[in-house]
Amino acid sequence: MDIDIRSKFFGTQQVLGKISLSAAIGEVIAVTGPSGIGKSTFV
């Protein structure tokens, strides 16, 4: 699986910048961080 996010905005507020991620079959990936950092938006 490959994910390539250029950016994500809510109105004029940028909540995600450039993100690239690759995962192989069977690989487990965790998204961690403090509250309000954009984990749910990313997922």
PyMOL Python script that loads the backbone (N, CA, C, O; Angstrom):
from pymol import cmd

cmd.read_pdbstr("""\
ATOM      1  N   MET A   1       0.846  -1.149   0.000  1.00  0.00           N
ATOM      2  CA  MET A   1       0.000   0.000   0.000  1.00  0.00           C
ATOM      3  C   MET A   1       0.903   1.226   0.000  1.00  0.00           C
ATOM      4  O   MET A   1       1.884   1.283   0.741  1.00  0.00           O
ATOM      5  N   ASP A   2       0.568   2.202  -0.831  1.00  0.00           N
ATOM      6  CA  ASP A   2       1.288   3.470  -0.868  1.00  0.00           C
ATOM      7  C   ASP A   2       0.312   4.606  -0.618  1.00  0.00           C
ATOM      8  O   ASP A   2      -0.774   4.635  -1.196  1.00  0.00           O
ATOM      9  N   ILE A   3       0.695   5.537   0.237  1.00  0.00           N
ATOM     10  CA  ILE A   3      -0.112   6.725   0.525  1.00  0.00           C
ATOM     11  C   ILE A   3       0.751   7.942   0.243  1.00  0.00           C
ATOM     12  O   ILE A   3       1.894   8.014   0.693  1.00  0.00           O
ATOM     13  N   ASP A   4       0.207   8.898  -0.501  1.00  0.00           N
ATOM     14  CA  ASP A   4       0.923  10.140  -0.794  1.00  0.00           C
ATOM     15  C   ASP A   4      -0.060  11.291  -0.634  1.00  0.00           C
ATOM     16  O   ASP A   4      -0.927  11.495  -1.483  1.00  0.00           O
ATOM     17  N   ILE A   5       0.075  12.040   0.451  1.00  0.00           N
ATOM     18  CA  ILE A   5      -0.813  13.170   0.731  1.00  0.00           C
ATOM     19  C   ILE A   5      -0.028  14.454   0.514  1.00  0.00           C
ATOM     20  O   ILE A   5       1.019  14.656   1.128  1.00  0.00           O
ATOM     21  N   ARG A   6      -0.524  15.311  -0.346  1.00  0.00           N
ATOM     22  CA  ARG A   6       0.141  16.597  -0.598  1.00  0.00           C
ATOM     23  C   ARG A   6      -0.140  17.572   0.534  1.00  0.00           C
ATOM     24  O   ARG A   6       0.785  18.171   1.084  1.00  0.00           O
ATOM     25  N   SER A   7      -1.415  17.736   0.886  1.00  0.00           N
ATOM     26  CA  SER A   7      -1.810  18.587   2.014  1.00  0.00           C
ATOM     27  C   SER A   7      -3.298  18.415   2.262  1.00  0.00           C
ATOM     28  O   SER A   7      -4.035  17.972   1.381  1.00  0.00           O
ATOM     29  N   LYS A   8      -3.735  18.766   3.463  1.00  0.00           N
ATOM     30  CA  LYS A   8      -5.147  18.710   3.835  1.00  0.00           C
ATOM     31  C   LYS A   8      -5.469  19.982   4.599  1.00  0.00           C
ATOM     32  O   LYS A   8      -4.781  20.349   5.551  1.00  0.00           O
ATOM     33  N   PHE A   9      -6.537  20.648   4.159  1.00  0.00           N
ATOM     34  CA  PHE A   9      -6.963  21.893   4.784  1.00  0.00           C
ATOM     35  C   PHE A   9      -8.381  21.754   5.311  1.00  0.00           C
ATOM     36  O   PHE A   9      -9.200  21.058   4.710  1.00  0.00           O
ATOM     37  N   PHE A  10      -8.678  22.405   6.422  1.00  0.00           N
ATOM     38  CA  PHE A  10     -10.028  22.651   6.900  1.00  0.00           C
ATOM     39  C   PHE A  10     -10.206  24.152   6.820  1.00  0.00           C
ATOM     40  O   PHE A  10      -9.696  24.890   7.663  1.00  0.00           O
ATOM     41  N   GLY A  11     -10.934  24.609   5.796  1.00  0.00           N
ATOM     42  CA  GLY A  11     -11.023  26.049   5.550  1.00  0.00           C
ATOM     43  C   GLY A  11      -9.653  26.548   5.128  1.00  0.00           C
ATOM     44  O   GLY A  11      -9.078  26.037   4.167  1.00  0.00           O
ATOM     45  N   THR A  12      -9.125  27.534   5.827  1.00  0.00           N
ATOM     46  CA  THR A  12      -7.792  28.056   5.514  1.00  0.00           C
ATOM     47  C   THR A  12      -6.708  27.455   6.404  1.00  0.00           C
ATOM     48  O   THR A  12      -5.532  27.782   6.248  1.00  0.00           O
ATOM     49  N   GLN A  13      -7.090  26.577   7.336  1.00  0.00           N
ATOM     50  CA  GLN A  13      -6.136  25.976   8.277  1.00  0.00           C
ATOM     51  C   GLN A  13      -5.563  24.679   7.705  1.00  0.00           C
ATOM     52  O   GLN A  13      -6.298  23.715   7.496  1.00  0.00           O
ATOM     53  N   GLN A  14      -4.249  24.653   7.451  1.00  0.00           N
ATOM     54  CA  GLN A  14      -3.608  23.425   6.992  1.00  0.00           C
ATOM     55  C   GLN A  14      -3.424  22.500   8.186  1.00  0.00           C
ATOM     56  O   GLN A  14      -2.821  22.881   9.189  1.00  0.00           O
ATOM     57  N   VAL A  15      -3.954  21.269   8.072  1.00  0.00           N
ATOM     58  CA  VAL A  15      -3.862  20.310   9.175  1.00  0.00           C
ATOM     59  C   VAL A  15      -2.881  19.174   8.889  1.00  0.00           C
ATOM     60  O   VAL A  15      -2.427  18.509   9.819  1.00  0.00           O
ATOM     61  N   LEU A  16      -2.550  18.943   7.626  1.00  0.00           N
ATOM     62  CA  LEU A  16      -1.536  17.960   7.266  1.00  0.00           C
ATOM     63  C   LEU A  16      -0.668  18.535   6.165  1.00  0.00           C
ATOM     64  O   LEU A  16      -1.165  19.187   5.247  1.00  0.00           O
ATOM     65  N   GLY A  17       0.634  18.293   6.259  1.00  0.00           N
ATOM     66  CA  GLY A  17       1.562  18.676   5.210  1.00  0.00           C
ATOM     67  C   GLY A  17       1.827  17.487   4.313  1.00  0.00           C
ATOM     68  O   GLY A  17       1.023  16.556   4.270  1.00  0.00           O
ATOM     69  N   LYS A  18       2.946  17.498   3.592  1.00  0.00           N
ATOM     70  CA  LYS A  18       3.276  16.398   2.689  1.00  0.00           C
ATOM     71  C   LYS A  18       3.626  15.147   3.490  1.00  0.00           C
ATOM     72  O   LYS A  18       4.501  15.168   4.356  1.00  0.00           O
ATOM     73  N   ILE A  19       2.921  14.055   3.179  1.00  0.00           N
ATOM     74  CA  ILE A  19       3.148  12.776   3.853  1.00  0.00           C
ATOM     75  C   ILE A  19       3.237  11.680   2.797  1.00  0.00           C
ATOM     76  O   ILE A  19       2.370  11.581   1.928  1.00  0.00           O
ATOM     77  N   SER A  20       4.274  10.865   2.868  1.00  0.00           N
ATOM     78  CA  SER A  20       4.416   9.688   2.011  1.00  0.00           C
ATOM     79  C   SER A  20       4.631   8.478   2.909  1.00  0.00           C
ATOM     80  O   SER A  20       5.410   8.527   3.861  1.00  0.00           O
ATOM     81  N   LEU A  21       3.931   7.392   2.596  1.00  0.00           N
ATOM     82  CA  LEU A  21       4.012   6.195   3.427  1.00  0.00           C
ATOM     83  C   LEU A  21       3.857   4.972   2.539  1.00  0.00           C
ATOM     84  O   LEU A  21       2.999   4.941   1.656  1.00  0.00           O
ATOM     85  N   SER A  22       4.685   3.969   2.773  1.00  0.00           N
ATOM     86  CA  SER A  22       4.578   2.686   2.078  1.00  0.00           C
ATOM     87  C   SER A  22       4.536   1.579   3.115  1.00  0.00           C
ATOM     88  O   SER A  22       5.254   1.624   4.114  1.00  0.00           O
ATOM     89  N   ALA A  23       3.690   0.580   2.872  1.00  0.00           N
ATOM     90  CA  ALA A  23       3.591  -0.561   3.775  1.00  0.00           C
ATOM     91  C   ALA A  23       3.476  -1.836   2.947  1.00  0.00           C
ATOM     92  O   ALA A  23       2.738  -1.889   1.963  1.00  0.00           O
ATOM     93  N   ALA A  24       4.210  -2.848   3.356  1.00  0.00           N
ATOM     94  CA  ALA A  24       4.159  -4.141   2.682  1.00  0.00           C
ATOM     95  C   ALA A  24       3.013  -4.973   3.250  1.00  0.00           C
ATOM     96  O   ALA A  24       2.510  -4.692   4.338  1.00  0.00           O
ATOM     97  N   ILE A  25       2.607  -5.996   2.506  1.00  0.00           N
ATOM     98  CA  ILE A  25       1.554  -6.901   2.970  1.00  0.00           C
ATOM     99  C   ILE A  25       1.988  -7.531   4.293  1.00  0.00           C
ATOM    100  O   ILE A  25       3.100  -8.046   4.410  1.00  0.00           O
ATOM    101  N   GLY A  26       1.101  -7.485   5.282  1.00  0.00           N
ATOM    102  CA  GLY A  26       1.379  -8.050   6.594  1.00  0.00           C
ATOM    103  C   GLY A  26       2.103  -7.112   7.546  1.00  0.00           C
ATOM    104  O   GLY A  26       2.255  -7.428   8.726  1.00  0.00           O
ATOM    105  N   GLU A  27       2.549  -5.970   7.054  1.00  0.00           N
ATOM    106  CA  GLU A  27       3.246  -5.008   7.907  1.00  0.00           C
ATOM    107  C   GLU A  27       2.238  -4.221   8.737  1.00  0.00           C
ATOM    108  O   GLU A  27       1.178  -3.846   8.237  1.00  0.00           O
ATOM    109  N   VAL A  28       2.565  -3.974   9.992  1.00  0.00           N
ATOM    110  CA  VAL A  28       1.695  -3.227  10.899  1.00  0.00           C
ATOM    111  C   VAL A  28       2.288  -1.840  11.107  1.00  0.00           C
ATOM    112  O   VAL A  28       3.479  -1.695  11.384  1.00  0.00           O
ATOM    113  N   ILE A  29       1.437  -0.818  10.970  1.00  0.00           N
ATOM    114  CA  ILE A  29       1.874   0.571  11.146  1.00  0.00           C
ATOM    115  C   ILE A  29       0.986   1.228  12.189  1.00  0.00           C
ATOM    116  O   ILE A  29      -0.229   1.032  12.189  1.00  0.00           O
ATOM    117  N   ALA A  30       1.587   2.004  13.074  1.00  0.00           N
ATOM    118  CA  ALA A  30       0.841   2.744  14.096  1.00  0.00           C
ATOM    119  C   ALA A  30       1.041   4.237  13.881  1.00  0.00           C
ATOM    120  O   ALA A  30       2.145   4.692  13.579  1.00  0.00           O
ATOM    121  N   VAL A  31      -0.036   4.990  14.039  1.00  0.00           N
ATOM    122  CA  VAL A  31       0.032   6.451  13.972  1.00  0.00           C
ATOM    123  C   VAL A  31      -0.151   6.954  15.400  1.00  0.00           C
ATOM    124  O   VAL A  31      -1.218   6.784  15.989  1.00  0.00           O
ATOM    125  N   THR A  32       0.886   7.569  15.952  1.00  0.00           N
ATOM    126  CA  THR A  32       0.842   8.041  17.332  1.00  0.00           C
ATOM    127  C   THR A  32       1.174   9.523  17.401  1.00  0.00           C
ATOM    128  O   THR A  32       1.805  10.074  16.499  1.00  0.00           O
ATOM    129  N   GLY A  33       0.745  10.156  18.475  1.00  0.00           N
ATOM    130  CA  GLY A  33       1.059  11.562  18.692  1.00  0.00           C
ATOM    131  C   GLY A  33       0.087  12.174  19.667  1.00  0.00           C
ATOM    132  O   GLY A  33      -0.889  11.540  20.068  1.00  0.00           O
ATOM    133  N   PRO A  34       0.355  13.420  20.051  1.00  0.00           N
ATOM    134  CA  PRO A  34      -0.512  14.089  21.018  1.00  0.00           C
ATOM    135  C   PRO A  34      -1.888  14.414  20.443  1.00  0.00           C
ATOM    136  O   PRO A  34      -2.091  14.386  19.229  1.00  0.00           O
ATOM    137  N   SER A  35      -2.810  14.716  21.321  1.00  0.00           N
ATOM    138  CA  SER A  35      -4.166  15.088  20.926  1.00  0.00           C
ATOM    139  C   SER A  35      -4.145  16.319  20.027  1.00  0.00           C
ATOM    140  O   SER A  35      -3.427  17.284  20.289  1.00  0.00           O
ATOM    141  N   GLY A  36      -4.946  16.269  18.960  1.00  0.00           N
ATOM    142  CA  GLY A  36      -5.082  17.424  18.073  1.00  0.00           C
ATOM    143  C   GLY A  36      -4.028  17.537  16.993  1.00  0.00           C
ATOM    144  O   GLY A  36      -3.967  18.557  16.306  1.00  0.00           O
ATOM    145  N   ILE A  37      -3.193  16.518  16.818  1.00  0.00           N
ATOM    146  CA  ILE A  37      -2.101  16.603  15.854  1.00  0.00           C
ATOM    147  C   ILE A  37      -2.509  16.172  14.438  1.00  0.00           C
ATOM    148  O   ILE A  37      -1.762  16.413  13.490  1.00  0.00           O
ATOM    149  N   GLY A  38      -3.691  15.533  14.277  1.00  0.00           N
ATOM    150  CA  GLY A  38      -4.179  15.153  12.953  1.00  0.00           C
ATOM    151  C   GLY A  38      -4.150  13.667  12.659  1.00  0.00           C
ATOM    152  O   GLY A  38      -4.214  13.270  11.496  1.00  0.00           O
ATOM    153  N   LYS A  39      -4.055  12.842  13.681  1.00  0.00           N
ATOM    154  CA  LYS A  39      -4.008  11.389  13.469  1.00  0.00           C
ATOM    155  C   LYS A  39      -5.274  10.879  12.790  1.00  0.00           C
ATOM    156  O   LYS A  39      -5.190  10.130  11.817  1.00  0.00           O
ATOM    157  N   SER A  40      -6.425  11.266  13.280  1.00  0.00           N
ATOM    158  CA  SER A  40      -7.695  10.798  12.698  1.00  0.00           C
ATOM    159  C   SER A  40      -7.882  11.334  11.291  1.00  0.00           C
ATOM    160  O   SER A  40      -8.401  10.626  10.429  1.00  0.00           O
ATOM    161  N   THR A  41      -7.475  12.562  11.043  1.00  0.00           N
ATOM    162  CA  THR A  41      -7.562  13.139   9.699  1.00  0.00           C
ATOM    163  C   THR A  41      -6.686  12.355   8.739  1.00  0.00           C
ATOM    164  O   THR A  41      -7.084  12.107   7.600  1.00  0.00           O
ATOM    165  N   PHE A  42      -5.506  11.966   9.178  1.00  0.00           N
ATOM    166  CA  PHE A  42      -4.598  11.181   8.358  1.00  0.00           C
ATOM    167  C   PHE A  42      -5.197   9.830   8.008  1.00  0.00           C
ATOM    168  O   PHE A  42      -5.136   9.399   6.856  1.00  0.00           O
ATOM    169  N   VAL A  43      -5.775   9.162   8.997  1.00  0.00           N
ATOM    170  CA  VAL A  43      -6.348   7.832   8.793  1.00  0.00           C
ATOM    171  C   VAL A  43      -7.581   7.946   7.934  1.00  0.00           C
ATOM    172  O   VAL A  43      -8.222   6.938   7.638  1.00  0.00           O
TER     173      VAL A  43
END
""", "prot")
cmd.dss("prot")
cmd.show_as("cartoon", "prot")
cmd.util.cbc("prot")
cmd.orient("prot")
